[in-house]
Amino acid sequence: MKRIMVLGLAYLLSACNGDVDTIGEGEKQPNDETSPPNIDLPDDSTNVPEMLQTPTLTAISELDDQIKIQWNLPDEGLTAVLLERRVANSVWKQITELSGQSLQYTDDTIMRGIEYSYRVRTQRTLLQDNQPITLFSNYSTVRSHRINDPQSTAYPGPQPHLLPGLVQAEYFDKGGEGVAYHDFETENRGLEGNRTEAVDLELAEDAGEGLALAYIVAGEWLTYSVFSSSNEALNISARIAATEAVGRMRVLVDEQVIADVNIPATGGWQAWQTISVLEEYEMPEGEHTLKLEMVEGEFNLNYLQFDPMVELTEPTAPSNLTAKRAAEPMAKNNTILLAWADNSDDETGFELFRAIDESEFKKLGILSSNSMQYQDKNLDAGHTYAYKIRAINGVGASIFSSVASVVIDAVNTVDAKGIYSADCAFCHGANGEGVGPFPNLQRDASFEELAKIIEETMPVGAVNDCDRECAEALATYIQANFVEKEELACDAASSAPIEQQLRLLTRREYSNTISDLLGLETQVADDFPVESVLNGYDNNAGASFVTTNHIDQYLAAAETLAEQAVNQSFSKLVSCNLNVESCANNFVSEFGLRAFRRPLSTIEKNRYQALFDSQNTLNDSIRMVIEAYLNSPNFLYRSEIGVANGAGLYQLTQYEIASALSYLFIGTMPDSTLLQAAATNNLNSSEKIEAQAKRLLEMPAAKEQMKNFTAQWLKAGANQIGDKDAVIYPSFTNEIRESMDRELYEFVNYVVFESTGTVDELMNANYVMVNDKLAEFYGVGAVQGDDFVKMNATNRGGLLSLGSVLASHAHANESSPIKRAVFVRERLMCQEMAPPPPDLDATPPGLDPTKTTRERFAIHSSDPSCASCHTYIDDLGYGFEGFDGIGAFRSKENGLTVDTSGVLRGLNSLVTTDEHNFVGTQGLATLLSSSDVTKSCITEHYYQYAFGSDVSEQDQCAVDQLKQAFIADGFNVQSFMLYLTTSPAFTLRAPAAQ
Amino acid sequence: MKNEFLKSRRRFLESILAAGAAAPFAGLLARPALAATNIKRVMFVYLSDGCIPERWHPSGSEFNFTIPEMTSPLASVKDKLVFLKGLNMYEGGATHEGGIRKVLTGNGDTSLDVYLGKNMAASTPFSSLQLGVCTNFQSTQGGGSYINGSRITTEDNPLNAFNRIFAGANPDSENNDSRKGSILDTALADLNTIRGKLGNTEKVKLDTHLESLREVEKRVKSTSGSCDVSGFNPTGFSVSPTDYYPKTYHLEKHYETVGKMQMDLSLMAFACGMTNVISLAWSHPVTATRVTVNGKSINGHDASHYGSPDSGGAGDFIAIKQWHLERYKYLIEELASRPEGDGSMLDHTLILTISDLGDGNRHDHKNMPFVLAGGQALGVQGGRMLDFNGDAHTKMLVSVANLMGVNINQFGYTGHGTGGLEGLI
């Protein structure tokens, strides 16, 4: 109500200026001469609409010979309402322009029996920068109506046949013999059809079936009421069939002969053909009577066809293109409103083009036909946007409208704090501290890099939600609030970040230790509880807890081992002769020192001596003590506790250093030389420590250890190569699996201990280490016997193409670009990939024998919610496609050539602009080894393995120092390992966080 | 060594067999009397990789519902079951890794089985047991049991498990026990020395070690009754020491046999009062094992990517779930057939199915496949279906704890509120 009153007031003010359409229903509106009243053109007043909403045609009704149309107007402040009409099946034409408040119209120029359709659109003219611009709404719904003509003779009626269109021969007018037709027989010889007249009709076996005029005899005629909906020229044709070319027909319109045509033979009474009757016939708009005179028989007639002459042309160009920036609240999304005049009625759509700043125009999209406005949303501030538009149809495109452009100033209105708390804090923490696997944001990074990462990858799964402006605002917010800008000084404390810890022996370490301690080869530890694996490493100090299961297993193992130990030579236990009393009296301390890897305290000595003394025979005593030692936490844990050094840190004892060295390099307890060195304080300088380290590295056990590290680092251990589908990969036997495991051992140890020992060679080796089975499997030539030899290879070599690596990072029945890419990112580049969003179905695409793997994974790049992360994954993984799921080389997959080109994005920092192309694993290896990324990452991984620790914030200084050393040493692995033992992190421990 | 049936056990069993006892439970538990009506037990049975929710959960109303194909083996024991529909797991990680980590922990650091084992009133030689069937084969994730945030490995070797659990069942083991007692005392003393020196450093680790030592010591030193364990391993399954990878008990062809042994072991452990809390895992998330069902070899993980509920893959998934649920039913039927107090063992025992996923194809944690059996004497009325419409599964964990007499109000995630499942009891 309020709305009408306001407008009414405006109206009263301007009522003096001319004829005015009053508001209200039931009144007849004057037509045609009404002109829109003179409203002052407002300048972007916020009360009037910027974009015009589409009106709705609500009702259509008839009164006498008039059709009344009614509609709703959803907007205020309109300049005019434009009404268009279509007569029957002709084109739309505007029939009147009404005031901007009018809600109805009565059309009195109609004919009975003909269907009319109506639609409206609204118009608003306003001033922008003192220039008038006009907006049009899109068209409303369409309503149609026909006023019946009771006197219509048209059959089937009530509408006459509409032209252009078909006139079915059986639909001659009503009226009967002599009026509507003339037929010589008294009844329908064809006996078809519902009508009782005598016109002969039979079934037409033609497309669309229906009936046809048949048994035509000279002198017969028929009439048809037709209506031409426009003055267009028409081509007339007839659908006929005849056995002989004897027929002739005349066509009359309103008693005037317009055509006289001979009917050719078509080969049968049901062999239908279309023949031309007359071309370019102009039938004036309106009703006419069509008469067909059969001059000569016989032939059959199905229908007459009246086609408009289609002059195929491009549509008329749209005009009056205007562009303006939306006011609040749309402005928050930086929206530009476009409007234009649609001047064509034969367009299939409009093509809208846009240029940003000085760039070229690019097509923004195709809008539907009859569109007259568009909103371009989510634009970035600080740019000029220019637009042009043209109409298109099947023939081509119109010329362009003129260009309209708008500038959006750079104003930062993003609520970064609100956005962060709503969308980011869940994963990254309220203060950017990071939650679970999601990174902490408190580190110092370049603003540009941070903004880029946010813009391109955040939030995960809804990347488009945060545009450039939003990303910059967030980056500013994060850096201002979460990051402390002071430089982290790497002081002594931060160089020794590993906390005091006890490290539970892994099963392998237990077995190795037993072997050296008791001289027994045993598999008892295989049944111990499996270790918790953290980030691929089974020796994480913080993740190993002793459960009752452990206790039971330790008890049972110790019982078995102690019994075996006493049944063999005592010389493996202690060096003196245990049958001599003085030796036996020292057993507890001497053996105890080996068992605990350090001298016993007095209390401990007494404790165990009591056990020794509790037994009756020497054997039982020894057995008892051994069994007890093997259950003691002093045996089961490696101690890295140290003693306070007065500077807030703890210095590892000589014995602790001995253990640290031996478990790191040879995976077992310190030998007598090391224990002796500890006893004599000869592990008290970096040089001495390094000397021992070098000695250890020369032992055979060092190679086993190297393999143990590498297999965990690459997540390619023997039991990480999962089962393979025996049908798809019948050649993947246990022998191959085992050989691949040994290949890893052979390769890494060859490089490190016999060749250059550099990361470069690890990555880029142009040879492989193979035995006979692998040589055949890889196709690198013939090798005799099970021993491994070095063979040159052209299509494989280096870590990336190790059989165990390729087979571990694959599925049972296919390769896996995803797994291989994640392997590269996490194990070789130390870039953690987030898992897919929880609600996403992450099923790999099903096997398809007609496609390569690359083709099946295409959706990851085509779907934007996948692409934001997968751009770092798939293109990288495709480089491995030259190797199938069991690590065999292939040049074809399902008969299609394999494409091993790949793209590595984010090599140095996780932004997509850091992009590198490569081909195959060899190309990738070159890329990785040329960047410091892999070398840095190896450092981090070895750090984790060496110290049983994750790498977090507090470890950064120490890790950085190690990285620098690695670089300085030319990335030599052995040198690096030796350097590690001389670093403060090796011999110092920090106090545990309380 | 350990994989052999220890000679002493065999002798023990032979004597029992000679006396004519046949079935696993023939003969009575001779443990000191715990009034049968006070017994409370719980068993968690893990099935891998979720389900097809539309084919698992019944439709209908609380007492009047239809059981669809996936859970059809349970129709005959329907009156012993409560179907828990519409429970979701919230927070924590996604897909398999996230699911297994939180299903028994509610996203906390310790799983319910471990927690209950330590907090239930009745004390048993083993606070809880974690058993597996091919659970550690090609996986470091399986089981679902955690302590201090660290995974507890299941025991996959049934012979090892048997020897460990029933060591005390051997009347000849007296000498062993006193010897073990001394050794454990010494280890405890060493541990306390270390604790004294370290103060708060490595406290959690050492406290856990201490608790474990104490529990074993207590078990070793308590007077053990005899318990009839004849009938275990009727097929004479043995583990070959030269089967390095896979281990004998990890071979697919033994999946069914090993599973049966683990189940019988569990039933015996309950009957003999060795523990009141057992977690049994059939394989692990992203199962690597193939099981032959009606002559067809099916990998449960492949089948869990069933595509649409009507695909061929769905058929396989249904078949393999049915196979496992037949075994779940075996546990139910066996416990139901043994009298205890005024009813059966089942009346005092809860058996809950768990998984790492809800919908195996979508990898979500919604509408999880939880079915609760037994507990009729604990207050659970069977023959029902309850729909919780997306409520948090941690409330189910709380309810289970409450049914075990442990009166907690929350266990892990509380974003949907505290307390147990309304309407369960």
Contacts between the chains, C-beta under 8 A, distances in Angstrom:
chain1	res1	chain2	res2	distance
A	436	B	93	7.1
A	437	B	93	7.7
A	499	B	201	7.9
A	500	B	198	7.7
A	500	B	201	5.2
A	500	B	202	7.3
A	501	B	202	6.5
A	502	B	194	7.8
A	502	B	202	5.3
A	502	B	205	6.3
A	502	B	206	7.6
A	523	B	241	6.6
A	524	B	1	6.5
A	524	B	2	6.6
A	526	B	247	7.9
A	527	B	2	5.8
A	527	B	3	7.5
A	527	B	157	6.2
A	527	B	160	5.6
A	529	B	152	7.4
A	529	B	153	3.9
A	529	B	155	7.9
A	530	B	136	5.2
A	530	B	140	6.7
A	530	B	153	4.4
A	532	B	140	7.5
A	532	B	150	4.7
A	532	B	151	5.2
A	533	B	140	4.4
A	543	B	149	7.9
A	543	B	150	4.9
A	544	B	150	7.0
A	544	B	205	7.7
A	545	B	147	5.5
A	545	B	148	5.5
A	545	B	150	5.1
A	545	B	204	8.0
A	545	B	205	6.3
A	545	B	208	4.7
A	545	B	209	7.5
A	546	B	205	7.9
A	546	B	208	6.3
A	546	B	209	4.2
A	546	B	212	5.3
A	547	B	147	6.4
A	547	B	152	5.8
A	547	B	208	7.5
A	547	B	212	5.5
A	548	B	126	6.8
A	548	B	127	6.9
A	548	B	212	4.7
A	548	B	215	5.1
A	548	B	216	5.5
A	549	B	130	7.3
A	549	B	152	7.4
A	549	B	153	7.3
A	549	B	155	6.6
A	549	B	164	7.5
A	550	B	212	6.6
A	551	B	184	7.8
A	551	B	212	5.0
A	551	B	213	6.0
A	551	B	215	7.9
A	551	B	216	4.5
A	552	B	164	4.9
A	552	B	216	6.3
A	553	B	164	7.7
A	555	B	180	6.0
A	555	B	183	7.0
A	555	B	184	7.7
A	555	B	216	7.3
A	556	B	2	6.0
A	556	B	163	7.5
A	556	B	164	7.4
A	557	B	2	7.7
A	558	B	183	7.5
A	560	B	1	5.1
A	560	B	2	7.2
A	601	B	193	7.9
A	603	B	193	6.8
A	604	B	190	7.1
A	604	B	193	7.5
A	607	B	186	6.0
A	607	B	189	6.0
A	607	B	190	7.5
A	608	B	186	7.2
A	611	B	182	6.6
A	611	B	186	6.4
A	614	B	182	7.3
A	624	B	179	7.5
A	624	B	182	7.9
A	624	B	183	8.0
A	627	B	179	7.9
A	627	B	183	5.9
A	628	B	182	7.5
A	628	B	183	4.9
A	628	B	186	5.0
A	628	B	187	7.3
A	631	B	183	5.3
A	631	B	184	7.3
A	631	B	186	7.5
A	631	B	187	4.7
A	632	B	186	6.9
A	632	B	187	5.4
A	632	B	190	4.7
A	633	B	187	6.7
A	633	B	190	5.5
A	633	B	191	5.0
A	633	B	194	6.0
A	633	B	206	7.8
A	633	B	209	6.4
A	634	B	190	5.7
A	634	B	194	7.5
A	641	B	197	7.8
A	641	B	198	6.8
A	641	B	201	7.3
A	718	B	245	6.5
A	719	B	138	6.3
A	719	B	245	6.1
A	720	B	138	7.7
A	722	B	138	5.4
A	722	B	288	6.0
A	723	B	138	7.0
A	723	B	288	5.7
A	812	B	299	7.8
A	835	B	93	7.2
A	835	B	94	5.4
A	835	B	95	6.6
A	835	B	97	7.7
A	835	B	98	7.9
A	836	B	94	7.1
A	836	B	95	7.5
A	837	B	94	7.3
A	838	B	94	4.0
A	838	B	95	7.5
A	838	B	98	7.6
A	838	B	364	6.8
A	838	B	365	7.5
A	839	B	362	7.6
A	839	B	364	6.3
A	840	B	363	7.7
A	841	B	361	6.5
A	841	B	362	4.9
A	841	B	363	6.5
A	842	B	95	6.8
A	842	B	363	5.8
A	843	B	305	4.9
A	843	B	307	7.9
A	843	B	361	6.4
A	843	B	363	7.9
A	846	B	307	7.6
A	991	B	201	7.5
A	992	B	200	7.0
A	992	B	201	4.3
A	992	B	202	6.8
A	994	B	200	5.6
